Amino acid sequence: MGLSSVGFFVFLPVVAAVYLHLPHKFQPAFLLAASAAFYLLAAPRMFVVTAGLAVLTYCLARGVGTPRRKVWLAGGVTALLAVLAFFKYGPALNAALDLGLPSFAMPLGLSFYTFAAISYLVDAARGDCPVEKNFVIHALYILFFPTITSGPICRAGQLMPQLAAEHRFDAARTADALRLYALGAFKAVAVGRTLHVLVQQVVPNYRDYGGWMLMLAVLAYTFYLYFDFSGYSESARAAALMMGIQLPENFKTPFFATNFSGFWNRWHISFSSWLQDYLFMPLAWADVSKLTRGRRERLPVWLCLLCVFLVSGFWHGNTLPYVLWGLLQAVYRIGEEVLHRRLGKPKKKAPAAQQWGKRAVVFALWTFSMVFFCIGADGTLGTADCFGYLAGCVQGLSPARFAGELYSVVYDGFYPHAVMVAGYYAFLALALALAFRLDWHRNFTCKNRPAEQALAALPRRRAVYYLLIVCILVGLILSNGGFGSTNFSAYAGF
């Protein structure tokens, strides 16, 4: 049961209604029980791992609160990373080395709540947040159902006090939550899943398609990943907001960024800020004079950036294409730093043409890197296929072939009828136009204020609300009719 599934449309209102009317002392326990039920419905076989990790983190945190906190912290972080590595990389090593070990699935959301647990231990050791002695609040921090499958990666100091506080119904807050949920479901269902039909037909069979279709497919994947994951993040924020709990924003119109540092400040913000705070800054400020015999006190920035993006690549998956994707992001950021040092940092108020030119370059480079990302996500393709896909993009550039493939990819992938093919592309054009209009409004008119505030500030917003609902319903019909969806975010398996 994902956040955009029909079942969740029933689950969330029931949970919120009961939670907001319970006595305060019963609210955390009920929310924990609801979160456990959500996870059991989504991935029942893996619940014991998730619950075990919550217990492990609770014990480690109590140790971090003692005078031997450094020992407990080092052991705790090592243990959590070992659990993550076991599930993420164990199956690949088992297959590569033919160890004959029993196969095991990756627990749903493991990468997200492992990083949340690590940040909690580090913050508790630093004294940035207190050690939570109430096991119910601690377990709820790990298992909170809006964040459990795909984040955002929350900080304990911000979320735990909210989970322990009393919450009651508020009409204005509920209206904001409903607006935000409608926006998130629209992005994930109407746009993300609609684009996915192109991706799932073309990428695994890329050798059968010409260059124009391959370029369109990677462009579709770029938009699919953004709208699917940002839509999920907004749905997660909406679900929590309905119960009075504020989650951090995870996306802020990243495709309007004019450089890659700005892009990563807008894309998967909870993850990029985690890497900034718990990896980049410790590396950048580490004293390495003993390792370099006094020749250098600090690591060079380029090396810190390389480490950060390599970790990002490994975090996303256990295949080499993800590592190559991470290396590409490092090249982009390091190249940007070199340009800034040679040419100086760009002016904040540059001419509009120059800013749009930079946006186009950033978007083109990001889309190029998506070839490696989508090949890695496929699971059946390897590194050679990344370069085979790129080579295919410059071959078979026939307009007639492209037109035929545009028709056949929907005809074969969804419904064998010419009217449905035309309807698919018409709906896709409408959904994309509306989605980009909303992002444009949020970025340029509302200066990237929270998405629910930007939506409330729209002119003729009631008509937009109705259009969002209609698009969600059509998207649900299309996805149930043939696209094939688990109703989970694209990031749920990472």
Secondary structure, 3 states (H helix, E strand, C coil): CCCCCHHHHHHHHHHHHHHHHCCHHHHHHHHHHHHHHHHHHHCHHHHHHHHHHHHHHHHHHHHHCCCCHHHHHHHHHHHHHHHHHHHHHHHHHHHHHCCCCCCCCCCCCHHHHHHHHHHHHHHHHHCCCCCCCCHHHHHHHHHCCCCCCCCCCCCHHHHHHHHHCCCCCCHHHHHHHHHHHHHHHHHHHHHHHHHHHHHHHHHHHHHHCCHHHHHHHHHHHHHHHHHHHHHHHHHHHHHHHHCCCCCCCCCCCHHHCCCHHHHHCCCCHHHHHHHHHHHHHHHHHCCCCCCCCCCCCCCCHHHHHHHHHHHHHHHHCCCHHHHHHHHHHHHHHHHHHHHHHHHCCCCCCCCHHHHHHHHHHHHHHHHHHHHHHHHHHHCCCCHHHHHHHHHHCCCCCCHHHHHHHHHHHHHHHCCCCHHHHHHHHHHHHHHHHHHHHHHHHHHHHCCCCCHHHHHHCCCCHHHHHHHHHHHHHHHHHHHHHHHCCCCCCCCCCC
